[in-house]
Amino acid sequence: MLPFARKGFSAEEVKNALHGVYAPVQMRFRYDLLDADNNYIRKLDNVLDGEIACNSLAHIKRTAKFSLKETVPDKPFEIGGRNYKTETSNVFKSVTFSGWQLYLTPYTTIGSLIKEGDTVTGRFYIKPTAEITTIMLHFQKSDGTYGQFIGNNWISGGSEGYVYVTCVVPNSATELRVSLRHSSGTAPSDTVQYKEVKLEQGNKATDWSPAPEDQGYQTWLAEQKQKWMRETEQIDYLSDRIQPFVELKVPEIKRKHDDYALAFDGVDDYVDCENSSLFMPDSITVEGWIKLTDTSSWMLIDKARGGTSGAYYIYGGSNTNGVWSIFGADGSRYDTQIGYLELNTWYHLVGTFDSGTGTSKAYKNGVLIGETAGASLGTNTDNVFIGRYASGYHVTGQINNVSIWNKALTQTEIQANMNKRLTGNEPNLVGLWRFNEGTGTIAKDSTPNGNDGTIYGAKYEKAGIELETIPSKYINFPLGIFLLSSPTRADQDNMIIRDIEAYDGLIVLKEDKFIDRYNISTGTNYVDAVIQILQSAGITKWNIEQTEKVLDTDIEFEPGKEKLFAI
């Protein structure tokens, strides 16, 4: 069975979405088109309906039916082909003529390679001296009349380039000749150089070649057909496959990572993290989560009393308005407002100072609330306290995930930290107290620096902080790769509707194994041998390109060998 966990969602979250725990279940189907090697081509946007069923051997044989809509291309498949004009060269020849036209060749009998109703394309490379010039094709008919087709473009005198014409060979046409054509019947005598005369079957002028017919024509034709099919979003029913998916919409998930937080009584509870030179960097970020339960004054984190060189703290007065404060070497104070905090609500609070710019900033829930320019930060050797000031400002509420960094984090970094669980090994992180021990009086520092704090009075309680949000998205479950059989076709208002039966051949042939020794004799046609194996696996429809190749030696497969391997 496929694992349920995918695209960042856990198996439990996916199962909950499947059972409608978060929201009403939303599902849809998707169909991908694959090539013969199971490489993705594109998503099929025009599947009208589809179904997948299992027969009595449900665990190994599945069939499917699809109804597909194909848009008829605006233009036909472009194809160039054999060159019927043999007296050509890539070296300029010169002719001089006046008036309408000059026949370059006498009438040539139309042979077996070209017939009435065929599309043909002619192309020259010309360089007229003065007059506007193009190409013309003349078809002589059996009744003595003729049809003529003038080029699609003209070349001005003094210029050079290709001229070309595409036309359909008229009914009863027996002979053909090619000419150069001026734009005026009174054109004076003009010299025209020409080369690379080419006449070929189809509606596309391919590159000139010296041989009477293009080399590698069949290979080129197959490549052009595949290119056209991809460009016009057609399906090659002989080799393409369809891979259907069920897609399930998982709504936004808010994960609550931390099981515990420290609860403070507002009287005498706090954590003493002592002093470390790491807590007094030139640039700094202090952050933490706090949930207040009354309007008493509070202190999230504090290092030294106000007026002391290098003091910093995040605190609030009795009106629960938060402030980020830092002090310069001379005791100068720089306050940056954080704003009002609602009771019984978790907030992520951050204060930063950048010594390079002298800017102090305050953030609430990842949003920049205020900044102070021209600030500075001194140094001191006082302890760091969590949940109280050097004296007073005891928190009534919960605190969690307090950290100190030796750089001024950017807003992007702060938002990222807010929505994930820190490990303690992040660059520039010098102190992290997650308060997730659940018991005891030691608050572990999760960084390698080991600056553990001592808990005085504060108790562990369930936190339920939403540290990570996984946005809503669709996840998919593949239903197999299905081999296509020959479709039925119906034309409807410039659309083609094809109904297809398909077989999950990979599962059938991989899981279905030979029971007895299986022998294929020398001289057996490849296709016949494959069909026999398919039939033995219960597959009754297939698309296989015919071949004359036969086995040049006997082949034997042992019991238990997969039929897919044999094919």
Protein Blocks (a to p, Z undefined) as FASTA:
>chain_A
ZZfbgghiafklmmmmmnommbccddddddddddfkopafbdcfkbfbdcddddfklmlp
ccddddddddddfbdcddddddfbfbgcfbdcddddehjbdcfbdcddddfkbcehiacd
dddddddfkbccddddddddfkopacddddfbdcdehiacdddddddddehiabdcdddd
dfbfkbccdddddehiacdedjbdcdddfbfbdghklmmmmmmmmmmmmmnopacfklmc
cddddddddddddddfblbdcddehlmgccdebjafklmcfbdcdddddddfbfbdcdfb
dedjehiahiacddddfkopacdddddfkopacdddebjcdehiacdddddddfknopac
ddeehiafbdcehiacdddfbdcdehiafegjiaedddehiaddfbdcdfklmmmmmmpc
cehlaghiabdcehlnopajbdcdfbfnopacddehiacddfkpafbccddddddddebj
adddddddddeehiacdddddddfklmmmmpccfbdcdddehiafklmmmmmmmmnopab
dcddddfbdcfbdcdddehiafklmZZ
